Amino acid sequence: LQPGALALFALLVVAVVLLSGLYPAFVLANFKPARIFQPATPRQRFSLRSALVVFQFVTSICLMVMAGTVWQQVRFLETADLGFNRDDVILLFGTRRGPEGTIQLTRSLKQAIGGKPGIVDISGTHSSPSWDYADEANLRRAATPRDASTTVDRLAVGTDFFDVLLIEPVAGRAFDMDYGPDRAQWDFANRSEVELPLILNMAAVSTLGYNAPEDAIGEAMNFEISSGEDRASRVVGVVPDFHFKSLKSKIRPMVFFPDPSRFNAMMVRIDGDRRDEAIASLEAGWDQVLQGQALSRAYLDRELVTQYVSEQRQFTVLAALAGVAVFIAMLGLVGLLAHAVTSRRREISLRKVLGAEVRDVLRLFLWQFSRPVLV
C-alpha cells in the first residue's frame, strides 16, 4: 500500500488497457466497406494475427520455463548437501543471559537433558545454520603483524557442536571437555589466562596460507575475541567446509571456538526412531531448569527451508502467471478458430460436398493454427 507501488499498479492498468484497445481501434478505423464488393485476393501467408499468436505463446512458454527453473532451484536449495546432517536436530531458544548466567544455564540444561531417553547429543551455539548469520573477526598467525590479519567468520560453540551436526574433523580433533584448555573456557573468571583452542574450516586453512590441513594443527594464532581485543590461541582441529550460511552465500573462512558465555541457543540431536521420548525428555529437562518459562523449539531442517521463502514466492508467482498466460492464449486460439470457421463456412460446405470427411476439415484448421504455436 505504499504510494509508489500504488502509482506503479495504476500506470500498469492504464498501459494494459491502452495496449489492448489499440489493435481493435485501428482495425475499426481502417475498415473500408468498399472492400466487400471487390474480388477476393489470395490469403496472406503472414498476418498481424499470426504474429500476435506467436508472441502470446512465446510469452507463455518463457513463463513456464522460468517457473520450472525456479522450481528446480527451490528443490535444490531445500535438498542440497550442506556438509552436515540437518535431520533430527532440534533448536532450543531463550537461553541467553549475562555471560556467567548463560554459562550456568546452558551447563544446567545440558545436564538435565543430556543422556535422557531419545537424546543423542546436545550443544550450545552462538548462531544456527538457519539464521544465515555469523560474527566477523580478525585472525592472524602469532608471528605476523596486526595489519596482516585475515577477516573470518567466527562462531562460539559447545564441545559437542560437531557431534550434533555429525561433522568429522579432517585433521586434529574436535573440542572435548577431557582437554584442559577446552574445559577452562567454562571458567569465566580465569579463562583469559588459558590459550583458546580453535578449529578452522578448510577455507580458513587455505586463506592462512597452509598447504594441507595437517600443517595448521598446533599453530599459534592471535584471535580477535572481541573488538580490538586479541586472545592467544592455538589451532587444535580442522573440519571440512560446510554451508553454515545460506546456499546463496559463498563458503567463507570460518573459526570455531568454545565460549559458553555467548550461546544464544541449544542444538539437540535426537533419535529419530524415539521422537516422542526425546520430546518428553526435552520438556522434562527444560521444566527442571527453567520452570515457568515456556519451551521454545524448532526443527533445524524446517528452519533451513525458511531461508528460501522469497524463492518459493517467486515460483508461486511465476507458476500463476504461466497458468494465466496459457489459459488466455488458449482462449485466443479458440476465438481465432471460431472466427475462421465462421468466415470459411462456404469453403467447408464445398469440401464436404466434394467428399471431405470431418477429420479432413479438422486437419486443415488444426495445421493452420498449430503452425504459430509450434513456432
N, C-alpha and C positions, 0 to 999 in steps of 0.2 A: 504493500500500500504506500510505498514511497512515491513522491511526486514524479521523480524521474522515470520510474518504472511505469507508472500510470500513463505518463505522456508518451512513452515508447509504445505501449499497447494501443493507445488511441491512434498514433501515427500508423501502426501496423494495420489496424482495422481499416483506416481510410485508404491506405495503399492497396490492400487486398480488394476492397470494394471498387476502387477506380480501375485497377488492372483487370478485374473480372468483368467490368462493364465496357471496357474499350472495344473488345472484339465484336460483341453483338451490336454495339453502337455504330461501328464502322461498316458492318455488314448492312444494316438497315439504311445508313446514309448513302451507301453506294448502290443500293438496289435500283435497277432500271427496268421498268415494266416492258419496254420495247423489246428486251431480250427474249421475252416469252414467245414472240412471233418470229424470231429468227431461226434459221435452220440449226439443228443440233451440231455442236462441234465435238471433236474427239475428246474423250475424258482425259484430263491431265494426269500424268504419272505421279506428279508431286503436288501436294496442296498444303496450305497452312493447317488444315485439319489434321493431316497425317503428321506434320511436324509437331503439333501440339500433343498428339497422342504419344509420339516418341519421347518428347520432353517429359510428359507426365509419368511414363513408365521408367524412364531413366531416373527421375527423382525417387520414385518408389523403390527401385532396385538399390539405389545408393543408400537410402534409409535402411533397407533390410540388411545390406552388407555392414553398415555402421553398427546397427543394433546387434548383429551376430558377432562382430569383432569385440564390442564392449562386453557382451555376454561371455565370450571366451576369456577376456581379460579378468572379469569378475570371478569366474570359476578358477582361473589360475591364482588370483590373489587369495582366494579362500582355501585352496588345497595345496599350494606350493610348499615344498620342503623348506622350512625356515632354519634348519640346522639344529633344532631341538624338538623334543616331544611335547606338543601342546595339549595332548589328550589327558583327561583325568587329573587336571590341575585346577585347584580352587584358590581364588584370591580372597583374603580376609582384609577388610578395610577398617579404619578407625583406631589404629594402634599408635598413632603419633602423639607424643607428649613432649616435654622438655627432654634434653639429651639423656640425663640419668633416668628420668621416668620412662623413656622409651626403651632403654636397655633393660630395666627391671620388668616392664610389662611384657616385652617380647620374650624374655627368658622364661617368665611365668607361663605364658601361653604355650611355649614350646614344651615345657614340662607337663602341662595339663593335657595337651593334645597328642604330642608325640608318643608313638608306641601303642596307642589305643586301637581297638578293632577297626580295620579298614583304612588306617592311616599308614602310609609308606614312608614319607619324609616331609619335613616342614622346615622352612627357612624364611628369614626376613629379607626385605629388599627395599631399596630407596625408590625404585620405579619398576613398572611392569612392562613387558613387551607390548602390551595392548595400549599403553599410554603414549607411545611414539615420542618418548622424551628421555633425555639423559643429560646430566650436567656436563659442562666442559671444564677441562683443567689443563695445566701445562705440565709436561713430563720431560725430563732430560736425564742423560747419564750423569753420574756423580762427578765425573771429571770435566764435563763440558760447562761453559759459561751459561748464565741465565738467558742471554739473548739467543741461545741456540735451542731453546725449548721447543717441543713439539706439542701442538694442540690436540688433545684426545678427548673422547667421551669417557666419563668416569661413572662408576656405579658401586655404591656401597651395598654389600650383600652379606648374608649369613654363611656359615661354614657349610651348610647343606644345599646351597643355591644350585650348584651344578648337578647335584644328585636329584633334586626336584625336577630339573629340566632334562635329565638323562644326557648330560654332556660329558664326554670323557676327555681329559687333557691329552694333548698330543706330545707334551713334554713336561717334565717336572711332576707336580702334584696339585691336587685341589686343596682348598682350605680344610683344616681339620683341627678340632679342639685338643688333639693329642700333642700339637706343636705349641711350644711356649709363646712365640710371637703372635700366633693366631689367637690363642686363649687370652693373651694380655689385652687385646682390644676391647674386651668386655669390662676392663677395669678403667673406668672413665678418668679417675684422678691421676693415675700413674702411667697410662699407656703412651703418652708422648715421649717417654724416655726409652721406649722399645721400638726397634725397627719395624716398619709397617710392611707386611707381606703383600705382594702384588701378583696378580695374574693378568697376563696380556692376551689379546687375541692375535691371530696371525697378521692382521693388517697393521697392528701396532709394532709387531716384531719387524716387519718389512720397513715401516716408516722410520724406526730407530736405527736401521742400517744393518741388522743381523741377517746373515745368510741362511741360517737354519734356526728353528725354534730352540734347539738344544743350546745354541750359543748364548741365548738370553738368560738361561737359568742361572741363578746366583749372582746376576749383575746388580750392582748398587745403583740406585736411582734417587733423584730428587723429585718428589711428587708434590704438587700443589694441593694440599688437603683442604685449604680454604683460600679465599682471595688474598694473595700476597704472602701466604704462609706455606713454606716448603717443609716437607717431612722426609727424613731419611728413610729410604725404602729399599726393598730387595725383591727381585723377581723370583717367585717360587714355582710358577707354572705357566703354561701356555695352552690355550684352548683354541679349537678351530673357529673360524669366522662363522657367525650366525646372525640372523636378522633380528636384532633386538628392537630396532625401529621398523616402521612400515616398509613394505617392499618398494614403495615409491622413493625411498632414500637409499643411497649407496652405503654399503657397509663401511663404517669409519673405524680408525684405530680406537680401541677401547681398553680401559684398565678397570679391573675389578679389585676391590679391597674390602676387608672386613671392618665394618663400622656400625654397630647396632644402634648408635645414637641417632642415625639418620633414617632408620626404617620408617617407611610410610605404609607398608602393607606386609602381610604374611602370605607366602605361597605354600600350598599344601598339596602334595601328590597323594592321591587316594587309590585304593584298589578298585578298579572298575567293576569287578565282579561282586564287590561288597559295598556298593554305593550307599545303600540305606544305613548300614552300620557306620560307615565313615561320616555321613551327615550327622548321625546321632552323636558320634564321638566329638565332632566339631562343636555342636551345640552344647554338649555337656561341659567340655573343656572351657568354652567361652564363658558360659554362665558361672563356672567356678572362679574364673579370674576377673571377669567384668560383669558381675551381677548387676542388673539394672540397665545395662547398655545393650541395645538390640544388635544382634549379629548381622553384619552387612557383608555379603559374599557374592561372588560371581565366578562362573567357569571361564578359564582363560581362553579356550578355543572360541567361545561365543563372543567374548570381549574383543578378540582379534578381528572378527568379522566386522565389528562396528567401525573399524578404521576406514572401511571402503564404502561407507553409506553414499557418498557422492557418486561413486561409480555405479552403484546399484540404482540410484535415482536416474542417472544418465541413461542406463539401459532401459529403464521403465519408460522414460520419455521417448526415446528413440523407437522402442518397440511400438508404443502407442501411435506415434507419428507414422511409422511404416504401415501399420494396420489401417489407419485412416486414409493414407495416400493410396494404398492398394484398393481399398473399398471405393474411393472416389474414382480411381482410374477404371475400375470395372464398371461402375455406373456410367462413366463416359462412353465406354465401349458399347454397353447395352443401348445407350441413346443413339450412338452413331449407327449401330446395326439396325435399330428400329427405323431410323431415318432412311437408311439405304434401302431397306426392304420396301418401305412405303413409296419411295421415289422410283423404284425399279419393278413395280408390280406388273407392268405390261411385259417387261423382259422375262420375268419369272413365268408369266402365263404362257408366253410363246415357247419357252423352253419346255414347259410341261406338255403343251400340245404336241411338240416335236419329239416327245418320248423321254424327256429327262425325269429322273426319279428324285424323290425328296433329298436323298443323300447327295445327289449331284449338285442340287441347288445349295445345300448346306456347305458342301465342299467349296463352292465358288465364294461364298461370303466368308467362310472361315479363313480361307487363304488371303482374301483381301484385307481382313482385319488382324490376321496373325503376323503379317509382314512387319508393320511398325512395332509390334510387341517384341518380335524376335530381334529386330534391330536394336 
